[in-house]
Amino acid sequence: MLPYILFGASIGAFVGYLIPPGGLFWFVIGAVSGFSVNYYLKYK
């Protein structure tokens, strides 16, 4: 689970560097997305 969250958070931080509203917002969105992908793949 941790690799998915870290990968999503790193993508979110990169996107947040380029697109407003900022890095922290996209970092959190990426981490939640990574968790969601892991959860989905676990129960698929």
C-alpha positions in Angstrom: 0.0 0.0 0.0 2.8 2.4 0.9 4.3 2.4 -2.6 1.0 3.4 -4.2 0.5 6.2 -1.8 4.1 7.5 -2.2 3.8 7.3 -6.0 0.5 9.1 -6.0 1.9 11.7 -3.6 5.0 12.3 -5.7 2.9 12.7 -8.9 0.6 15.1 -6.9 3.6 17.1 -5.7 4.9 17.4 -9.3 1.5 18.5 -10.6 1.2 20.9 -7.7 4.5 22.5 -8.7 3.0 23.2 -12.2 -0.7 23.9 -11.5 -2.4 26.1 -8.9 -3.7 25.8 -6.1 -0.3 24.6 -4.9 1.8 21.6 -4.0 0.1 20.6 -0.7 -3.3 20.3 -2.3 -2.1 18.2 -5.1 0.1 16.2 -2.8 -2.9 15.2 -0.7 -5.0 14.5 -3.8 -2.2 12.2 -5.1 -1.9 10.4 -1.8 -5.6 9.8 -1.6 -5.6 8.6 -5.3 -2.8 6.2 -4.6 -4.7 4.8 -1.6 -7.8 4.5 -3.7 -6.0 2.6 -6.5 -4.5 0.2 -4.0 -7.9 -0.3 -2.3 -9.5 -1.0 -5.7 -6.8 -3.4 -6.9 -7.0 -5.3 -3.5 -10.7 -6.0 -3.9 -11.0 -6.3 -7.6 
